[in-house]
C-alpha cells in the first residue's frame, strides 16, 4: 500500500476514535495535530486535515473514499487508534465500540483484535520502562539524579501509560543511573512511531531540569540516534524548550 494512503488511514481511524464519545477533547485534538506532523503527509493532504481536523463528516467521507488498508497497515492504523483512545486519560465504551466496528469492516474478527490489544497493552508497559530509562539518562547523564531531577522524573512518571504496582516500579527507576550511550542504543532500536512518542514524553522533562542546557544536549543525542527526518528532529527539539 502507498505510504501516503497508509498514513492517512492512521489519521482517519484515530480521528473516528477521538469523535466516538461525541466530544473532541483538547488532548485528543492536540494528539491528532501531532500525528499529522508525524505521518509527514503531502502538503495538500496536510492542508485538508488542518482545516477539517474536528469535522466528523470529513472523516467519514475519507473513510469511504480511500482504498482499504491491507496486511500490516490494518494493524498499524488500529494500534494508533487504540492509543488515541487514551489521549484524554481514559478509555470509553464508545471508543471501544468504534475500534471494534472499524476492525470488523477491515475483516478483523473480535478474537484477533483482542489478541492484538493484549499485545499492545503488554508493549505499553515495556514502553513506559523505556521512556523512564531514557529520561533518567537525560536528567542524570549517567549519575544519580539530584532531588530536583527526581521530582521532575516523578511528575513525568505520572503521565506514562502505566498504573498500580508497575507505576511504583517506574518511579523507583529514578535511583538507577543510565548512561547516555546506553539510552542512545535503546532509542535507535525503537520503531519509528514508538521513537517519536518516546521523545515527546522525554522532552517534557528537559525544560524542567535544573540544568536545561545540559539536559537538552543529552536529549539532542537521543534525537540524533533515530532515523527521523530533519523536520521531525527539529520539531522534537523545539518541544524541549517548552
NUKE-872455 format. One record per residue (C-alpha): z, x, y. Coordinates in Angstrom, 1 decimal, always signed. Example, Ala and Ser with C-alpha at 12.3 -4.5 7.8 and 13.67 -1.06 7.14 Angstrom:
// NUKE-872455
<r Z="+7.8" X="+12.3" Y="-4.5"/>
<r Z="+7.1" X="+13.7" Y="-1.1"/>
This chain:
// NUKE-872455
<r Z="+0.0" X="+0.0" Y="+0.0"/>
<r Z="-0.8" X="+1.1" Y="+3.5"/>
<r Z="+2.3" X="+2.8" Y="+5.1"/>
<r Z="+1.9" X="+0.7" Y="+8.2"/>
<r Z="+2.0" X="-2.6" Y="+6.3"/>
<r Z="+4.9" X="-1.4" Y="+4.1"/>
<r Z="+6.8" X="-0.6" Y="+7.3"/>
<r Z="+6.1" X="-4.0" Y="+8.8"/>
<r Z="+7.4" X="-5.7" Y="+5.7"/>
<r Z="+10.7" X="-3.8" Y="+6.2"/>
<r Z="+10.9" X="-5.3" Y="+9.7"/>
<r Z="+9.8" X="-8.8" Y="+8.6"/>
<r Z="+12.3" X="-9.3" Y="+5.8"/>
<r Z="+15.1" X="-7.7" Y="+7.8"/>
<r Z="+14.3" X="-10.0" Y="+10.7"/>
<r Z="+14.4" X="-13.0" Y="+8.5"/>
<r Z="+17.8" X="-11.9" Y="+7.2"/>
<r Z="+19.1" X="-11.5" Y="+10.8"/>
<r Z="+18.0" X="-15.1" Y="+11.6"/>
<r Z="+19.4" X="-16.5" Y="+8.4"/>
<r Z="+22.6" X="-18.0" Y="+9.9"/>
<r Z="+20.7" X="-19.3" Y="+12.9"/>
<r Z="+22.3" X="-16.8" Y="+15.3"/>
<r Z="+20.8" X="-13.4" Y="+16.1"/>
<r Z="+23.9" X="-11.3" Y="+16.8"/>
<r Z="+23.8" X="-8.4" Y="+19.2"/>
<r Z="+24.4" X="-5.9" Y="+16.4"/>
<r Z="+21.5" X="-7.4" Y="+14.4"/>
<r Z="+19.2" X="-7.2" Y="+17.4"/>
<r Z="+20.1" X="-3.6" Y="+18.0"/>
<r Z="+19.6" X="-2.8" Y="+14.4"/>
<r Z="+16.1" X="-4.4" Y="+14.4"/>
<r Z="+15.1" X="-2.4" Y="+17.5"/>
<r Z="+16.4" X="+0.8" Y="+16.0"/>
<r Z="+14.4" X="+0.0" Y="+12.8"/>
<r Z="+11.3" X="-0.4" Y="+14.9"/>
<r Z="+11.7" X="+3.1" Y="+16.1"/>
<r Z="+12.5" X="+4.4" Y="+12.6"/>
<r Z="+9.4" X="+2.8" Y="+11.0"/>
<r Z="+7.1" X="+4.5" Y="+13.5"/>
<r Z="+4.6" X="+1.7" Y="+13.6"/>
<r Z="+1.5" X="+2.0" Y="+15.8"/>
<r Z="+1.6" X="+1.1" Y="+19.5"/>
<r Z="+0.0" X="-2.4" Y="+19.1"/>
<r Z="+2.5" X="-3.4" Y="+16.4"/>
<r Z="+5.4" X="-1.9" Y="+18.3"/>
<r Z="+4.5" X="-3.9" Y="+21.4"/>
<r Z="+4.1" X="-7.1" Y="+19.4"/>
<r Z="+7.5" X="-6.6" Y="+17.8"/>
<r Z="+9.3" X="-5.7" Y="+21.1"/>
<r Z="+8.0" X="-8.9" Y="+22.6"/>
<r Z="+8.9" X="-11.1" Y="+19.6"/>
<r Z="+12.0" X="-9.4" Y="+18.1"/>
<r Z="+14.0" X="-12.6" Y="+18.4"/>
<r Z="+11.3" X="-15.1" Y="+17.5"/>
<r Z="+11.7" X="-16.6" Y="+14.1"/>
<r Z="+8.3" X="-18.3" Y="+14.2"/>
<r Z="+6.7" X="-14.9" Y="+14.8"/>
<r Z="+8.4" X="-13.5" Y="+11.7"/>
<r Z="+7.3" X="-16.4" Y="+9.6"/>
<r Z="+3.7" X="-16.1" Y="+10.8"/>
<r Z="+3.7" X="-12.4" Y="+10.0"/>
<r Z="+5.2" X="-13.1" Y="+6.6"/>
<r Z="+2.2" X="-15.3" Y="+5.7"/>
<r Z="-0.4" X="-13.1" Y="+7.3"/>
<r Z="+0.4" X="-9.7" Y="+5.8"/>
<r Z="-0.7" X="-8.6" Y="+2.3"/>
<r Z="+2.2" X="-8.9" Y="-0.1"/>
<r Z="+4.1" X="-5.7" Y="-0.8"/>
<r Z="+3.7" X="-4.2" Y="-4.2"/>
<r Z="+5.7" X="-1.9" Y="-6.5"/>
<r Z="+8.4" X="+0.2" Y="-4.9"/>
<r Z="+7.6" X="-1.2" Y="-1.4"/>
<r Z="+9.1" X="-4.5" Y="-2.5"/>
<r Z="+12.5" X="-3.0" Y="-3.2"/>
<r Z="+12.4" X="-0.7" Y="-0.2"/>
<r Z="+12.0" X="-3.8" Y="+2.0"/>
<r Z="+14.6" X="-5.8" Y="+0.1"/>
<r Z="+17.1" X="-3.0" Y="+0.3"/>
<r Z="+16.7" X="-2.6" Y="+4.1"/>
<r Z="+17.1" X="-6.4" Y="+4.4"/>
<r Z="+20.3" X="-6.2" Y="+2.3"/>
<r Z="+21.6" X="-3.6" Y="+4.7"/>
<r Z="+20.7" X="-5.8" Y="+7.6"/>
<r Z="+23.0" X="-8.5" Y="+6.2"/>
<r Z="+25.9" X="-6.2" Y="+7.0"/>
<r Z="+24.8" X="-5.2" Y="+10.5"/>
<r Z="+27.2" X="-7.6" Y="+12.1"/>
<r Z="+30.0" X="-6.5" Y="+9.8"/>
<r Z="+29.9" X="-9.3" Y="+7.3"/>
<r Z="+27.5" X="-10.9" Y="+4.7"/>
<r Z="+27.0" X="-14.6" Y="+4.7"/>
<r Z="+25.8" X="-17.1" Y="+2.0"/>
<r Z="+22.8" X="-18.0" Y="+4.1"/>
<r Z="+21.7" X="-14.3" Y="+4.3"/>
<r Z="+22.1" X="-14.0" Y="+0.5"/>
<r Z="+20.0" X="-17.1" Y="+0.0"/>
<r Z="+17.2" X="-15.8" Y="+2.3"/>
<r Z="+17.2" X="-12.5" Y="+0.4"/>
<r Z="+17.0" X="-14.3" Y="-3.0"/>
<r Z="+14.3" X="-16.6" Y="-1.7"/>
<r Z="+12.2" X="-13.7" Y="-0.4"/>
<r Z="+12.7" X="-11.7" Y="-3.6"/>
<r Z="+11.6" X="-14.7" Y="-5.7"/>
<r Z="+8.4" X="-15.1" Y="-3.6"/>
<r Z="+7.6" X="-11.5" Y="-4.4"/>
<r Z="+8.2" X="-12.1" Y="-8.2"/>
<r Z="+11.7" X="-10.5" Y="-8.4"/>
<r Z="+14.0" X="-12.7" Y="-10.5"/>
<r Z="+17.7" X="-13.1" Y="-9.9"/>
<r Z="+18.9" X="-10.7" Y="-12.7"/>
<r Z="+16.6" X="-7.9" Y="-11.4"/>
<r Z="+17.7" X="-8.5" Y="-7.8"/>
<r Z="+21.4" X="-8.5" Y="-8.9"/>
<r Z="+20.9" X="-5.1" Y="-10.7"/>
<r Z="+19.3" X="-3.6" Y="-7.6"/>
<r Z="+22.1" X="-5.0" Y="-5.4"/>
<r Z="+24.7" X="-3.4" Y="-7.6"/>
<r Z="+22.9" X="-0.1" Y="-7.4"/>
<r Z="+22.6" X="-0.4" Y="-3.6"/>
<r Z="+26.3" X="-1.1" Y="-3.4"/>
<r Z="+27.1" X="+2.0" Y="-5.5"/>
<r Z="+25.0" X="+4.1" Y="-3.3"/>
<r Z="+26.7" X="+2.8" Y="-0.2"/>
<r Z="+30.0" X="+4.3" Y="-1.4"/>
<r Z="+28.3" X="+7.7" Y="-2.0"/>
<r Z="+26.6" X="+7.4" Y="+1.3"/>
<r Z="+29.9" X="+6.9" Y="+3.1"/>
<r Z="+31.2" X="+10.1" Y="+1.5"/>
<r Z="+28.1" X="+12.0" Y="+2.6"/>
<r Z="+28.5" X="+10.8" Y="+6.2"/>
<r Z="+32.2" X="+11.8" Y="+6.1"/>
<r Z="+31.4" X="+15.3" Y="+4.9"/>
<r Z="+28.7" X="+15.8" Y="+7.5"/>
<r Z="+30.9" X="+14.5" Y="+10.2"/>
<r Z="+33.7" X="+16.9" Y="+9.2"/>
<r Z="+31.2" X="+19.8" Y="+9.3"/>
<r Z="+30.0" X="+18.8" Y="+12.8"/>
<r Z="+33.6" X="+18.3" Y="+14.1"/>
<r Z="+35.2" X="+21.3" Y="+12.4"/>
<r Z="+32.5" X="+23.9" Y="+11.9"/>
<r Z="+34.0" X="+24.9" Y="+8.5"/>
<r Z="+37.5" X="+24.9" Y="+9.9"/>
<r Z="+40.4" X="+22.4" Y="+9.5"/>
<r Z="+40.0" X="+19.6" Y="+12.0"/>
<r Z="+42.2" X="+19.5" Y="+15.1"/>
<r Z="+44.4" X="+16.4" Y="+15.7"/>
<r Z="+41.9" X="+15.1" Y="+18.2"/>
<r Z="+39.0" X="+15.6" Y="+15.9"/>
<r Z="+40.9" X="+13.9" Y="+13.1"/>
<r Z="+41.3" X="+10.9" Y="+15.4"/>
<r Z="+37.5" X="+10.8" Y="+16.1"/>
<r Z="+36.9" X="+11.1" Y="+12.4"/>
<r Z="+39.3" X="+8.2" Y="+11.6"/>
<r Z="+37.5" X="+6.0" Y="+14.1"/>
<r Z="+34.1" X="+6.7" Y="+12.6"/>
<r Z="+35.5" X="+6.1" Y="+9.1"/>
<r Z="+36.4" X="+2.5" Y="+10.2"/>
<r Z="+32.7" X="+1.8" Y="+10.7"/>
<r Z="+31.4" X="+3.2" Y="+7.4"/>
<r Z="+30.3" X="+0.9" Y="+4.5"/>
<r Z="+33.5" X="+1.1" Y="+2.5"/>
<r Z="+36.9" X="-0.6" Y="+2.2"/>
<r Z="+40.2" X="-0.6" Y="+0.4"/>
<r Z="+41.2" X="+2.5" Y="-1.6"/>
<r Z="+37.8" X="+4.1" Y="-1.1"/>
<r Z="+38.2" X="+3.9" Y="+2.7"/>
<r Z="+41.6" X="+5.7" Y="+2.3"/>
<r Z="+39.8" X="+8.4" Y="+0.3"/>
<r Z="+37.2" X="+8.7" Y="+3.0"/>
<r Z="+39.9" X="+9.1" Y="+5.7"/>
<r Z="+41.6" X="+11.8" Y="+3.5"/>
<r Z="+38.4" X="+13.8" Y="+3.5"/>
<r Z="+39.3" X="+14.9" Y="+7.1"/>
<r Z="+41.6" X="+17.6" Y="+5.6"/>
<r Z="+38.9" X="+19.3" Y="+3.6"/>
<r Z="+36.8" X="+21.7" Y="+5.7"/>
<r Z="+33.0" X="+21.6" Y="+5.3"/>
<r Z="+30.7" X="+24.4" Y="+6.2"/>
<r Z="+27.7" X="+23.5" Y="+8.3"/>
<r Z="+25.3" X="+25.3" Y="+5.9"/>
<r Z="+26.5" X="+23.0" Y="+3.1"/>
<r Z="+26.1" X="+20.0" Y="+5.4"/>
<r Z="+22.5" X="+21.1" Y="+6.1"/>
<r Z="+21.8" X="+21.2" Y="+2.3"/>
<r Z="+23.1" X="+17.7" Y="+1.9"/>
<r Z="+21.2" X="+16.5" Y="+4.9"/>
<r Z="+17.9" X="+17.9" Y="+3.6"/>
<r Z="+18.4" X="+16.2" Y="+0.2"/>
<r Z="+18.6" X="+12.7" Y="+1.7"/>
<r Z="+15.7" X="+10.2" Y="+1.5"/>
<r Z="+14.2" X="+9.6" Y="+5.0"/>
<r Z="+15.7" X="+6.3" Y="+5.8"/>
<r Z="+19.1" X="+7.3" Y="+4.5"/>
<r Z="+18.9" X="+10.5" Y="+6.6"/>
<r Z="+18.2" X="+8.6" Y="+9.8"/>
<r Z="+21.0" X="+6.2" Y="+9.1"/>
<r Z="+23.4" X="+9.0" Y="+8.3"/>
<r Z="+22.5" X="+10.9" Y="+11.5"/>
<r Z="+23.1" X="+7.7" Y="+13.5"/>
<r Z="+26.6" X="+7.5" Y="+12.2"/>
<r Z="+27.4" X="+11.1" Y="+12.7"/>
<r Z="+26.0" X="+11.1" Y="+16.3"/>
<r Z="+28.8" X="+8.6" Y="+17.2"/>
<r Z="+31.4" X="+11.4" Y="+16.7"/>
<r Z="+29.7" X="+14.1" Y="+18.7"/>
<r Z="+30.3" X="+12.9" Y="+22.3"/>
<r Z="+33.9" X="+12.1" Y="+21.5"/>
<r Z="+34.7" X="+15.6" Y="+20.3"/>
<r Z="+36.9" X="+17.9" Y="+22.4"/>
<r Z="+34.0" X="+20.4" Y="+22.5"/>
<r Z="+30.9" X="+18.1" Y="+22.6"/>
<r Z="+28.6" X="+21.0" Y="+23.3"/>
<r Z="+29.7" X="+22.8" Y="+20.1"/>
<r Z="+29.6" X="+19.6" Y="+18.1"/>
<r Z="+26.1" X="+18.8" Y="+19.4"/>
<r Z="+24.8" X="+22.3" Y="+18.5"/>
<r Z="+26.0" X="+21.7" Y="+14.9"/>
<r Z="+24.6" X="+18.2" Y="+14.9"/>
<r Z="+21.2" X="+19.6" Y="+16.0"/>
<r Z="+21.3" X="+21.8" Y="+12.9"/>
<r Z="+21.6" X="+18.7" Y="+10.7"/>
<r Z="+18.7" X="+17.0" Y="+12.6"/>
<r Z="+16.6" X="+20.1" Y="+12.1"/>
<r Z="+17.3" X="+20.1" Y="+8.4"/>
<r Z="+15.3" X="+16.9" Y="+8.0"/>
<r Z="+11.5" X="+16.4" Y="+7.8"/>
<r Z="+11.6" X="+13.7" Y="+10.5"/>
<r Z="+9.0" X="+13.5" Y="+13.3"/>
<r Z="+9.7" X="+15.3" Y="+16.5"/>
<r Z="+10.0" X="+12.0" Y="+18.3"/>
<r Z="+12.7" X="+10.7" Y="+16.0"/>
<r Z="+14.6" X="+14.0" Y="+16.2"/>
<r Z="+14.6" X="+13.7" Y="+19.9"/>
<r Z="+15.9" X="+10.1" Y="+19.8"/>
<r Z="+18.7" X="+11.1" Y="+17.4"/>
<r Z="+19.7" X="+14.0" Y="+19.7"/>
<r Z="+19.7" X="+11.6" Y="+22.6"/>
<r Z="+22.2" X="+9.4" Y="+20.7"/>
<r Z="+24.7" X="+12.4" Y="+20.5"/>
<r Z="+25.0" X="+12.2" Y="+24.3"/>
<r Z="+26.3" X="+8.6" Y="+24.3"/>
